[in-house]
Amino acid sequence: MKNACSKKNAPNPLQQKVYNILNPFEEFKTFQFHKMEIPLDQIVQSTEVVMDQIRLGYERLLEEEAKELVWMVQYNTIIKAYEVAEKYIKEIDYSAEDIEDFCFALESPHKIPYLIPGPAGIYISALCNYAKEEEIVLKLSELKTEINLIGFRLPKGKRLMVEGDTGDFTGIGLEGGELEVEGNAKNWTGAGMRSGKILVKKNIGLHTGEWMMGGEIYVGGRVRGLGNIVEGKVYERDKLVYPGKVRYPNPYY
Amino acid sequence: MNDRKVLVVEKNGYQKQVMAIYQFISDHLYFNRPDIEIKGEPYNSAILLSLLTGLTKGKELIIGEPGLGKTTSAEFICSLAYQFPLGVIWGSEVSGHPEQTEEKIIGRPDLGKLNRGEEDVVWTNFSQMPVKIVDEINRLPETKQSMILDGVDRGNWEYLNEMIINDEYCLFATANYQDGGTNTLIAPLVDRFDVIVESRYPGANLSFLIGKSHGKDHILRHPKYEKDLYRVLKSKIAHQKKIPKMEEICNAFGEYVQETLGVKPLKREDRDRIRTEMESLDLDTDASAFARMLLAELSFCDRYGQKRVVENCEEGCHYTGYLCRQIKNCASNRLPTSIKLFSQGLAWLLGDSEIDIEHVKAVMPFTLSHRVQWKDEVLSQKERAKRDDPFQIFLAKEAVKTVSQRYREQSDHLKDALAVGSKIFQGESLEPLEGDHPIYTEIKKDIRHRRNH
């Protein structure tokens, strides 16, 4: 028994060896190291964190407003979607570059599985409206899909420039902001806008300025058709086309 | 110089005493120009490093043209740092020549006792003295150089199954540049020297002054004490018993020097105290990381695991830009010992509380230059570069400068990598840091070894 006890208490020579292992870095035992990151790593890392938040907001918007991936453009659906988008965006600290990155991410299925142009446009508009920057440039000329509803409710003091074409409902409900599209804009541009300025460098579609309450629309190319305008001005190649004789009566109205 | 020295005086009296010896030699005995700058102060490398050799129990190889004071500088240092009259130092010197024998260097049989059938050894003054000077060591044939390897390295002198061990000793060897009568110093002997230094031409004007002054050798002589010391050295008592007797005479000579010359040589207890103080100085993290970085470059080989003089690394290696590509041999374990020893000595002398990177950078070229074998292409590339130093020391200084530049660029990252290494050794679950330098690979190798345990 005595022998067994003494054997039990004897230090395990192998264990001792591990504990006594020489530390060749002993001098640095108390040195406080900090994880070194090169600036690019930090930028990439912080951008990814922000992008994740933005993506999450968009996915929640789809979950709430585009169940079964169908979204109908109606006055109340737009308002509702915008409110949902606002709710998520207010919690994110992002910059104008992040909005542009999000636009590109929309076309990468591994980043964002579903691109539904309506909610996407509402979400981008909300991002632009709540961005810190007063002037935002979105380089969308490489995008294969035209985003609808860009510039929705763009407030006074904001200037949004879009390089490339935009889809339907561009700049609707504009609230004093300045929207500039380098390419073409489709139908219902400036519908319901209250004030501000829309400049489309190339052509514009049908129903331009539908229920427009104020502001100005400048078109560098051709206006395919004007909508029922309440108040405001529309220029085609520097020539005032509204108020004035409506050259293109709306065949669908 | 003198703000720092004033600070030193307040901090510790020994630094002042040693600097006074430096100044005395510089002003009266060994005329030369300052050739290195440490922390903004100019120094003469031959006097400074010889003094540190004496204080740290080191080994120094002094090279230079004939007649430029290689041996004399060592003699003056030995005399003032160990309180020996010059006559005794001269009588204990060993000179390198082809006919040199073990009997003349280490000891011989006691012939009187041998006649009576007893075996005893009469030790030479050289083997018994704590200060050892080998004059013109490269005139010793290569086969005979091996004879003094152990004595040079450990202070153990062995003859006829008897041995004396020098507890305290320093060694100076002088070597001329290659001429008809010189031999190559064998690598194991060269590696045993902590530092190499050149005794340089002082310039035409100082040289002219040396020519005019006579009798400077004699100011450190004292025939009576020399005779007394010889008597002790020749006495038949055990070596250990001779030491206190020699110290007594040395102390008397020291007092004589202080009275006549105004400079106070170092007593045995002074030297012991100084060494204790030096040993308490540690390298700070920068000095340690920098030394590790240099050692990694001097020993690393990605292809063959480490540098070996018999293996030539290939073209196209990732580490082409580092020193490992330019050298043939691997740094020995004596190199870091020498770096630490002399950095400690220098930090102490300058009154600093720890060894910093400046101390390490100052001594490194002198600890390195004799130990590195450069590849022929490097030698031919740099041979004609404009320089003040002998070629080997010049190459070493350039190498230290290059590594220092690299260290400046990544010091924070390297210290972090070493700290992470330490944490992993303490059992923390971390990953070693990556970096583009052989040292990071070395750190990873050590960590792998730790994890395999």
Interface residues (C-beta under 8 A of the other chain):
Chain A: K17 V18 I21 N23 P24 F25 E26 E27 F28 K29 F31 Q32 F33 H34 K35 M36
Chain B: D282 L283 T285 S288 A289 D412 H413 K415 D416 L418 A419 V420 G421 S422 K423 F425 Q426 L433 I443 D446 R450 H453
